[in-house]
Amino acid sequence: MKRFRRAAALLLAGATAVTHAATPAAAANEQSTPSRRVDERHEAAADGPIRVDIAHGRLRIVGTEAGPADGRGETSVRVRGSVDAALRGVTVRREAGAIEVRTRLALADRVVRVVRSTEPPHPVDLEIEVPAASRLFVVTRDAEITIEDVRGPIGVGAVSSRIVVDGDPAWLSVETLSGSLDFAGRSASVTASTLGGDLSLQGTIARARLDTVSGAVRLLASGLEELALTTVSGAVSFGGRLAGGAEASIGTDSGRIELAVGVLGAESGGSGAALELRTGGEIVDRRSGAPTELATGEDGSRLTLGESEATIRVRSRTGQIVLVEELPAPSPPGAS
């Protein structure tokens, strides 16, 4: 909780400080100013750091294997799209080995910073092409963020954004207050936390740490070695395949937990998993056929699948735990 409050204070303070720099007259003029086209390109390291800071609008970041060519065979970063004319455009430059992309009103380094919310609702609409191995860091207030095909590490901090990540980042870290995350791809590590937003992940993920208060969590992943998933009242849908010896923990206060038992099990040698279920609510078994019986004892219920090389511990204070064969197919990332 302290982490959420600290992130909120930092994000909101930064957004407020810049927004209040405009006078009422200037704000009125902004609403009538046309958008300005942007097309900037600068040389960049193949795996260098790139920081993007955009308060509002729409942003798409695309990784390319060679990086967009700058005409000399070098990798580069290209920023194109449109911004409100009041922002005086976007400048791109290379400084101290990092890429700086920002408006003239920017405050931080290596930044694309957009500082005011104007009409229409998307005064900023940018696409940034980066080398696929770039180290990417994005900070936003409520912009729509789409990141595709970036293989380097990705970090995102947001207040209320919808964040879509499609690709194979080295690791992914997302921290938001009420924003949502849709991830599809492969990663060694995914960490995501939100108060009221939903988290949806599918693909191959070795380690995952997911936290929400009231947001729902849906996880369909293979190759899981470690999982720590907690909510207060958010619903959980889990249909992951575990690696041999994996440890998974799912906990909630009052949220409903749905486990796709039909696809649970260790991928190593085809052996299975042991489920330890404990709840003050009820356990509902909706599996078809002749399901394995639940063994119930003082410490809760236990379901053993195969040779139990992996362990899944599920705890709920008052919520319902539901066992099903499989979960419905998820929607593609970014689909409404």
Summary of the structure (lengths in Angstrom):
residues: 336
radius of gyration: 22.6
end to end distance: 29.1
largest distance: 71.9
contacts: 1229
relative contact order: 0.11
helix: 10%
strand: 50%
